Amino acid sequence: MSDDPQGKAFVTIFDDTYDQPDCRAYFRMMDALGYRNQHHAVAAFRAGLGALCRARGLSAPRILDFASSYGVVTLLMRHKITLAQVLARYRSPEFDRATPQEVIARDRDWLAGLARHAPPLHVTGLDIMPNAVAYGRAVGLFDEAYAEDLEEGAPSAGLAAALGRVDMIVECGSVAQLMPRALDRVLAACAPRRPWVMTSPIRGNERAAAAEVLARHGLVQEVLPVAPFIHRRFESDDEQARAIANACAAGHDTEGLETSGHFHAQVLLARPKGEGGDPRDWPDLPGAASRP
């Protein structure tokens, strides 16, 4: 969570949805609040992954889903399905009465039957919520999963070994921008691979401290040439006012964006300088501004 200069919470946190034994409450909360960040961000992440694979000759890249929760980013990166289809699934009344074990079994079978994007991915899930990462591992989203708080301490031996093989780090929504100590520990364990880092923070939630950590690890951060997109609806008028103030303080024009009633996000890319070329030349970057 982020705070504004007056000490008020920047965003509303829905902690009760993040550590249930299955994903129902999480996806229904996303649906109710009109979440769209993952829909837009994952399309950009996949374009970045393509550029990384071309630059490094990767045929089976390894991904760290940072602050992974129940694995929605992994689900969309790996499987040929939309966020709207995922959210619609959990509106079904059949999920009202199911036990967590039944939900996990159904989801494991459902995911196993979905078509997959190329290239094949090896995904490590990382979150502080044990039930969330356990669900992701149980249904087959994560090949490895760790419930660890890297703001508080160094990664375990198992997680450190997994990080040492990571090619790309992805995160939706702002968390990576808020935890520079965790980011520093992740990148230290990744060395010397210098993975690309792609995040989609809420506008106004970018943090200079994160950019400084990235720079210390040899990564240059830039804003991808993709128009700002909806994160979710504001939960209250107070939340909207705080978001507008934070976005304006960061230099963003909020007219028609945050003023429309929604948080808006943007995609940040950190990589070794110039590796992978100009994003405007990536063939599959959605809505990219053309080269002048």
N, C-alpha and C positions, 0 to 999 in steps of 0.2 A: 504494500500500500504506500501511496505517496502523500505528502503533506504540502499544503500551500504555506506561504509566508506567515499567515495568521494562525497557523497551527491546527487548522481544521483538516479533516480527512478529505483528500482530493476526490476519491472514488468510493462508492459504497461497496463493502466487502460482504460476500455471501458465504461465510465460512461454513455454514451448516451443510452446504451442498458439496463440499470439496473432500470429505472423507467418509462418505457412505460406502457400504460394501459393494455397491454396484453403481452404474452410471446414470440411473433414471433421474434422480433429483437434479443432477448437474445439467443434463441435456434439457430437461424441462425448464429449468431456470434460464438457460441460454435462449430457449424458444420464447419464453414469456417476455424477455427483455430485448428481443430482436437482435441478437448477436449476429454480426456478419463479418467480423474481422478475419476469422479463419478462412472464409470463402475467398476473400480477396488476397490475403497474405499468402496462402498456400500456393496460389497460382504463381505469385512472384518467387516464392521459395523454390518451386519446381523449375522455373526458368533459371534461377541462380544455380541450382544443382546441376542442370544441364551444362551451364558454362563451366562450372568447376570440373565436371567429369571430362569435358573436352580439353580443358587446360592441363589436367593431371593424368589423363588417360585412365580414368576409373571406370570399371565395369560393374562393380558391386559396392557402392559407397556406404560408408558407415555414418549414421546420423545420431546426434544427441538431441533428444526432445527435452529441452530444458524447461523446468516448471511444467511438466507434461500433463499433470492432472490425469484424466481418464484416457488420454491419448488421442484427442480429436485431431490434432495436427498430424500425427502419424497416420491416422485413419485416412485422412484426405490426401496426404502425400503418397501413400502406398496404394490405395484402392481407387477404382474408377467409380466414384460416387460423389454427390454434391453435399454440401452442408445442409441444404434444405431437405434433402432426402433423409439424412441422418436424423435431423430434428423431427421430421414427420414420423419416423419409425416409433419414437418413444411417446407419441401422443396416443397410441393404440391402447384401448382399455385392457387388453390382455396383460399389459405391464403393471396394472394397478394391483393385481392380486398375486403376482408371481413372487416367489421367494428370491433372495439374492442368488442362491445357487441356480435357480431356474433361469434367471436373467443371464447369468454368466454362461450357462450351457447354450441358451438360444443365441447369444451374441457370438460365441465361439463358432457355432455352425454357420451363422449368417456371414460372418467375416470370411470364413474359409471358402464360401461360395462366391465371393465377389471377385470380379476381374481386377487384375493388378496392373499398375503402370510399370513401364520399364524406366530405368534399370531396377533390378532387385535391390532392396534396401536391408541393411542390418541396423536396427534401431535400439538404442539404449534410452529408456525412460528414466528421468530424474525428477523427483518432487519430494517435498517434505511430508506429504500425506501418505501414510502407508497403505491405506485401503485403496486409494486411487491407483497407485502404481501396481499393487497386487492384482487389481482388476485388469489393468492393461496387459500384464504378463499372462494372466489366466486365460484371456480370450485370444491371445496370440498377436496382439498389436506390438508388444515389445519383445525383442529377443533377449534383452537383459533389462532389469529394472531395479532401481535403488531408491529407497526412501531415506534421504540424508539431507541435513541442513548445513550447507557449505558456508553459510554466513557465520555459523558457530564453530566450525572445525574443518579439518582437512578431510578429503575423501578417504573412504576405506580402501584397503588394498585392492578389492575387487573392482570398485568404481574407478580407481586410479588406473588400473590396467585397461579397463574399457575406454577411458578417456584418451589413453595413449594411442588408440587406433581410430579415433574419430576424425572424419573428413569435414563435416559440417555441423554446426550448432544452430538449431532453430527454436524460436520462442514467439508466441503470439500474446500481445496484450499489454506489455510493459514490464513484466517482472524482471527480466534481465537488465533492464535499465535502472532498476531500483536496488540491485544487490551487487555492488562492485566487488565486495570481498569474495562473494561466491564466484563471480565471473573470473576474478584473478586466480582463484584456486583451480577452477576448471581449466583455464588456459595454461596454467603452469603444468598441470598433469597431462595436457595434450601435447606439450612440447616434445620434439621439435616440429611436429606436423603443421602447426599454424593453420587450424581449420578455419574455413569461412564461417562467419557468424551473421545470421539473418534474423532480424527481429521486427516486430510491427507495433511499436509503442503508440499509445494515445498521444496526440499532439499536445505539447506542454509537459509531457512526462519524460522527455529526453533528459539524460543526465550527463553533464560534463565529466563526472567521475568515471562513468562507464567508458566514454571515449578515451580518457586518459589511460585506463587499464588496457584497453584494446591496443593503444599506441605502444605501451610498454612491451606488449607481446608481438610487436611487428605487424599490426593490422591497422589499416587506414579505413576510417568509417566515412560513409557517404549516404546521402538520401537517394534512393532509387528514383528515376524519372517516371514515377507512377502517381497519378492524382490521389489526393487524400480520399479515404473511403470510410464508410460507416463502421464503427466498432460495435456500438449498441445504443439503444435509447437511454436517455437520462432517466434515472429512477425518481428524481424529484427536481423541483425548481432550484433548490439550494445546490444540488449537485451540478446542474447546468451552469449556474452562476459561478461556481468554483472552477469548473472546466473552462469557461470562457476566459476568466481571469488568468488562469494558468497558461492557456494557449496564447493569449495576448502578451503575457510577460515573456514568453519564449519567442516572440516575434511573428506569430502566425496571424493571418487575417481570418477571423472567425465568421465573417458575414456569409450566410448561406450554407455554412458548415455546422459548427457548434451552435450557432443561433437557430438552426433548423430543428433542434431537439435531439441531436445525437452526438455522442463522442465520435470524433474522427481520428483515424490512425494513418500512419505512413510506414513505408518499409525502409529500414536501415540495413545496409550491407557493410560488413567489415571484412577485409581480405588483405593479403600482401599487395602492396601497391601495384595497381595495373593488371594483376593476374586475372585472366579471363576476359580481358578486353572491355570495351565500352558497353555498358548495359543497353544502350540504345541500339546496339547491333545484335543483341540476343534475339533469335528468331521467335521466341515464345514468351517474351515479357509482355504481360497484358497492359494495354493502355500506355505504352511507353511513348514519351515525347520523341519525335524524330530528330535525327541529327541535322543541325542547321546547314 
